[in-house]
Every structure is written in C-alpha cells, then in structure tokens.
Amino acid sequence: MIVGGLDYIHITKMEEVDSAVTNQHPFWPRHLSIPNYVANDRSMGEILAFLFSVSGMLLLGTWALTGKDMEGGRLTMMRRLILCWFAVCSFIHGVIEGWFSLYYPLIPSDQSFLSQLWKEYSKGDSRYVIADNFTVCMETVTAWMWGPLSVWTILAFLYNHPHRFVLQLIVSLGQLYGAVLYFYTEHRDGYIHSELGHPIYFWFYFIFMNTLWIVIPLLLIVDAWMQLSDAQAHFDRTGAGKEKTKEE
C-alpha cells in the first residue's frame, strides 16, 4: 500500500511538472493550456517596426495620391487624412486580420511573420492565441467585410462617387460596433486575458490600439451623418423629389 501510494504521488508530481512545462507561455491567465505553443523568434521591436513601417508607407502614399486634382476637385486636408485612415484600415483588416481569420488554429505553433505578430499581440489579449469564438467571428467579419469596403470607400472618394459617404457610414458603424463588443466582452470576463495595468501589453496593445477604432469611427459617423443630412435637406429644398414624383 505504501509503495502504491508513493507511485501515485510520483505520477501526480510528474503530471504537475509536465503541466507546468506545457503552460510556459507569456499569456494571461497563466493557467491557460497551450500545448502546441512555440515562442516567437522575432523580437517585439521587429514586429512593431514592420507594423508601423507598412502603415507609415500607406499613409504617405495615400497622402501623396490624394493631393492631386480629383474628378470632384481637390480634396481638403481633412478628407485626405480620412482616406489615409481608410488605407491603413484596409491593410490591417484585409491583411493582418485576414491572416488571423484564415490561420487562427495554427497561430500558436506557427512561426510565419504574421502569426508571430498575432502571438505578440496576444500578450495583451490571449483570446487570439486560444481562438476564442467571439474573436474568431468578429475578426472574420472585420477582415472580409470592412477590409474590402475600406478600399471601396477610398476609390469612391477618389472618383467622387455619390455613394462615398454611405460607404464611410457603413464601414465606420461596423468598426465601432465591433470595437464596442470587443471591449465589452472582455469587461464581462473581468480583463483576465491580459496583464492588467501593464504599460505595453494592456495600455498600449489592448486599450490604445483598439480605442482608435472607437474614437475615429465615431467622428466619421458624425461626419457622414452631417454630409448625408445636408444632401437630403438640399434635395428637399429644391423640390426635385416632388418633381420626379409628378413626372412618374
């Protein structure tokens, strides 16, 4: 009986050691089991340099492109900045979040650059590395709807299409709704998927980078609302709608 008891204790201790080794990862909560996790061989600096370099090039390229005379005349500085925002959105939604939506089951063990980017970001929100249902669904919708629509919005403004502010409103509403749900679901979980208060992982990755998709879309919704309201008011004042009804 003593020998059997000692064997049981030995096996239990070995299981605890194996579990501790298996759970050696930088994500929260610490008890998360990610048995196929492979640590990044790229540094935080390399990953962030890539992200901000590509975003910066898109900003500069879009700024230069929108400085030319367009079909509807030269764009204002504010409108050019808005198109720069949509250019960055098209990259982040279509490429980075698109990668997550396709390869989320492989990310913990994959060492391709975009997978390492997601493992780095997961230090601020581990829902990505464990393929949380909400995160997968939300990012898939974001990637395949708001990514292409961001590109369409840019083209609509460049070619002065009448539906340009409708597109701005739709994309911004979608972004705002997704960001609110993103924060609210984590709030209900008690912020357990990040190291609460960490200056980089919590405040920069989780709070700051995602708050952008609340503040900016909210401003763009107001802008689109005003533009569309003014257009409808002008249409009503001119009586064009009534004339068209009489002709029919």
C-alpha positions as CSV (number, residue, x, y, z in Angstrom):
1,M,0.0,0.0,0.0
2,I,2.9,2.4,0.8
3,V,4.6,1.5,-2.4
4,G,1.4,2.1,-4.4
5,G,0.8,5.4,-2.6
6,L,4.4,6.5,-3.4
7,D,3.9,5.6,-7.1
8,Y,0.7,7.6,-7.2
9,I,2.4,10.7,-5.6
10,H,5.3,10.3,-8.1
11,I,3.0,10.1,-11.1
12,T,1.0,13.1,-9.8
13,K,4.2,15.2,-9.4
14,M,5.3,14.2,-12.9
15,E,2.0,15.4,-14.3
16,E,2.3,18.7,-12.5
17,V,5.8,19.2,-13.9
18,D,4.6,18.3,-17.4
19,S,1.7,20.7,-17.0
20,A,4.0,23.5,-15.8
21,V,6.3,22.9,-18.8
22,T,3.3,22.8,-21.2
23,N,1.9,26.1,-19.8
24,Q,5.2,28.1,-20.1
25,H,3.9,30.9,-22.2
26,P,3.6,34.7,-21.8
27,F,-0.2,34.9,-21.9
28,W,-2.8,35.5,-19.3
29,P,-4.3,33.9,-17.4
30,R,-1.3,31.9,-16.5
31,H,-3.2,28.6,-16.2
32,L,-4.1,28.7,-19.9
33,S,-3.1,25.4,-21.6
34,I,-1.5,26.0,-25.0
35,P,0.4,22.7,-25.5
36,N,1.4,23.5,-29.1
37,Y,2.8,26.9,-28.3
38,V,6.1,27.9,-29.9
39,A,7.8,31.1,-28.7
40,N,8.5,33.8,-31.2
41,D,12.0,34.1,-32.6
42,R,11.2,37.7,-33.7
43,S,11.5,40.5,-31.2
44,M,8.8,42.9,-30.2
45,G,10.9,45.7,-31.9
46,E,11.0,43.8,-35.3
47,I,7.2,43.1,-35.2
48,L,6.2,46.7,-34.3
49,A,8.7,48.1,-36.8
50,F,7.0,46.1,-39.5
51,L,3.5,47.2,-38.5
52,F,4.3,50.9,-38.2
53,S,6.6,50.9,-41.3
54,V,3.9,49.5,-43.6
55,S,1.2,51.7,-42.0
56,G,3.5,54.7,-42.4
57,M,4.2,53.9,-46.1
58,L,0.4,53.6,-46.7
59,L,-0.2,56.9,-45.0
60,L,2.5,58.7,-47.1
61,G,1.4,57.0,-50.3
62,T,-2.3,57.9,-49.8
63,W,-1.4,61.4,-48.8
64,A,0.5,61.9,-52.0
65,L,-2.2,60.3,-54.1
66,T,-5.0,62.4,-52.7
67,G,-3.0,65.6,-53.2
68,K,-3.7,65.6,-56.9
69,D,-6.8,67.1,-58.6
70,M,-9.7,64.6,-58.5
71,E,-12.9,64.4,-60.5
72,G,-14.7,66.4,-57.9
73,G,-11.9,68.9,-57.4
74,R,-9.0,68.9,-54.9
75,L,-9.7,67.2,-51.6
76,T,-9.5,69.1,-48.4
77,M,-6.8,68.3,-45.9
78,M,-9.3,66.7,-43.5
79,R,-10.7,64.5,-46.3
80,R,-7.2,63.4,-47.3
81,L,-6.5,62.4,-43.7
82,I,-9.7,60.4,-43.6
83,L,-8.7,58.5,-46.7
84,C,-5.3,57.8,-45.1
85,W,-7.2,56.3,-42.2
86,F,-9.1,54.0,-44.6
87,A,-5.9,53.0,-46.3
88,V,-4.4,51.8,-43.0
89,C,-7.8,50.1,-42.2
90,S,-7.7,48.2,-45.5
91,F,-4.2,46.9,-44.6
92,I,-5.0,46.0,-41.0
93,H,-8.4,44.5,-41.7
94,G,-7.7,42.8,-45.0
95,V,-4.1,41.5,-44.5
96,I,-3.4,41.2,-40.7
97,E,-6.9,40.3,-39.5
98,G,-7.5,38.4,-42.7
99,W,-4.5,36.2,-41.8
100,F,-6.0,35.6,-38.4
101,S,-9.3,34.6,-39.8
102,L,-7.7,32.0,-42.1
103,Y,-5.0,30.6,-39.9
104,Y,-6.1,31.1,-36.3
105,P,-5.9,27.3,-35.4
106,L,-2.2,27.3,-36.4
107,I,-1.0,30.6,-34.9
108,P,0.3,29.3,-31.5
109,S,2.8,26.9,-33.2
110,D,3.3,28.8,-36.5
111,Q,6.5,30.9,-37.0
112,S,5.5,32.9,-40.1
113,F,5.8,36.6,-39.6
114,L,2.1,37.4,-39.3
115,S,1.5,34.6,-36.9
116,Q,4.3,35.9,-34.7
117,L,2.7,39.3,-34.9
118,W,-0.5,37.8,-33.5
119,K,1.4,35.9,-30.8
120,E,3.0,39.2,-29.8
121,Y,-0.4,41.0,-29.7
122,S,-1.9,38.1,-27.7
123,K,0.3,39.2,-24.8
124,G,-2.3,41.9,-24.5
125,D,-5.3,39.8,-25.3
126,S,-4.8,36.0,-25.1
127,R,-8.2,35.4,-26.8
128,Y,-6.4,35.4,-30.1
129,V,-3.9,32.7,-29.2
130,I,-6.7,30.4,-27.9
131,A,-9.0,31.1,-30.8
132,D,-11.9,32.4,-28.7
133,N,-15.2,32.1,-30.5
134,F,-16.1,35.7,-30.3
135,T,-12.7,36.8,-31.5
136,V,-12.7,34.5,-34.5
137,C,-16.2,35.5,-35.6
138,M,-15.6,39.2,-35.1
139,E,-12.2,39.2,-36.9
140,T,-13.6,37.2,-39.8
141,V,-16.4,39.7,-40.4
142,T,-14.0,42.6,-40.0
143,A,-11.5,41.1,-42.5
144,W,-13.9,40.1,-45.2
145,M,-16.3,43.0,-44.9
146,W,-14.7,46.1,-43.6
147,G,-11.3,45.4,-45.3
148,P,-12.7,45.4,-48.9
149,L,-15.2,48.1,-48.1
150,S,-12.4,50.3,-46.8
151,V,-10.7,50.0,-50.3
152,W,-14.1,50.8,-52.0
153,T,-14.5,53.8,-49.8
154,I,-11.1,55.2,-50.9
155,L,-12.0,54.7,-54.6
156,A,-15.4,56.2,-54.1
157,F,-13.9,59.4,-52.8
158,L,-11.1,59.5,-55.4
159,Y,-13.7,59.2,-58.2
160,N,-16.3,61.4,-56.5
161,H,-19.0,58.7,-56.5
162,P,-22.3,59.7,-54.9
163,H,-22.3,56.8,-52.5
164,R,-19.0,57.7,-50.9
165,F,-20.5,59.0,-47.6
166,V,-22.8,56.0,-47.4
167,L,-19.8,53.7,-47.5
168,Q,-18.0,55.8,-44.9
169,L,-21.0,55.5,-42.7
170,I,-21.4,51.7,-43.1
171,V,-17.7,50.9,-42.6
172,S,-17.4,53.2,-39.6
173,L,-20.6,51.8,-37.9
174,G,-19.2,48.3,-38.4
175,Q,-15.9,49.2,-36.9
176,L,-17.5,51.0,-33.9
177,Y,-19.9,48.1,-33.2
178,G,-17.0,45.5,-33.4
179,A,-14.8,47.6,-31.1
180,V,-17.5,48.1,-28.5
181,L,-18.3,44.4,-28.4
182,Y,-14.6,43.7,-28.2
183,F,-14.1,45.8,-25.1
184,Y,-17.5,44.8,-23.5
185,T,-17.0,41.1,-23.8
186,E,-13.6,41.4,-22.2
187,H,-15.0,43.7,-19.5
188,R,-17.6,41.0,-18.6
189,D,-14.8,38.4,-18.4
190,G,-13.0,40.7,-15.9
191,Y,-10.0,41.6,-18.1
192,I,-8.5,38.2,-17.4
193,H,-6.8,37.8,-20.8
194,S,-4.1,40.4,-20.3
195,E,-1.7,41.5,-17.5
196,L,-3.9,44.2,-16.1
197,G,-2.1,47.6,-15.9
198,H,0.9,46.5,-18.0
199,P,2.1,49.7,-19.8
200,I,2.7,47.9,-23.1
201,Y,0.5,44.8,-23.2
202,F,-2.6,46.2,-21.5
203,W,-2.5,50.0,-22.0
204,F,-0.8,50.1,-25.5
205,Y,-1.8,46.9,-27.2
206,F,-5.3,46.3,-25.7
207,I,-6.5,49.8,-24.7
208,F,-4.9,52.4,-27.0
209,M,-4.7,50.4,-30.3
210,N,-8.3,49.4,-30.0
211,T,-9.7,52.7,-28.8
212,L,-8.7,54.2,-32.1
213,W,-11.4,52.1,-33.7
214,I,-13.9,53.7,-31.4
215,V,-12.9,57.4,-31.5
216,I,-12.1,57.7,-35.2
217,P,-15.2,55.8,-36.5
218,L,-17.4,57.8,-34.1
219,L,-16.1,61.0,-35.6
220,L,-16.5,59.7,-39.2
221,I,-20.1,58.6,-38.4
222,V,-20.9,62.1,-37.3
223,D,-19.2,63.5,-40.5
224,A,-21.1,61.1,-42.8
225,W,-24.4,61.9,-40.9
226,M,-23.9,65.6,-41.5
227,Q,-23.0,65.2,-45.1
228,L,-25.9,63.0,-45.9
229,S,-28.3,65.1,-43.9
230,D,-27.2,68.2,-45.8
231,A,-27.6,66.4,-49.1
232,Q,-31.1,65.3,-48.2
233,A,-32.0,68.8,-47.0
234,H,-30.8,70.3,-50.3
235,F,-32.8,67.7,-52.2
236,D,-35.9,68.5,-50.2
237,R,-35.5,72.3,-50.7
238,T,-35.1,72.1,-54.4
239,G,-38.3,70.1,-54.7
240,A,-36.5,67.6,-57.0
241,G,-38.2,64.7,-55.3
242,K,-41.7,66.2,-55.8
243,E,-41.0,67.0,-59.5
244,K,-39.8,63.4,-60.1
245,T,-43.0,62.0,-58.4
246,K,-45.2,64.2,-60.7
247,E,-43.4,63.1,-63.8
248,E,-43.9,59.4,-62.8
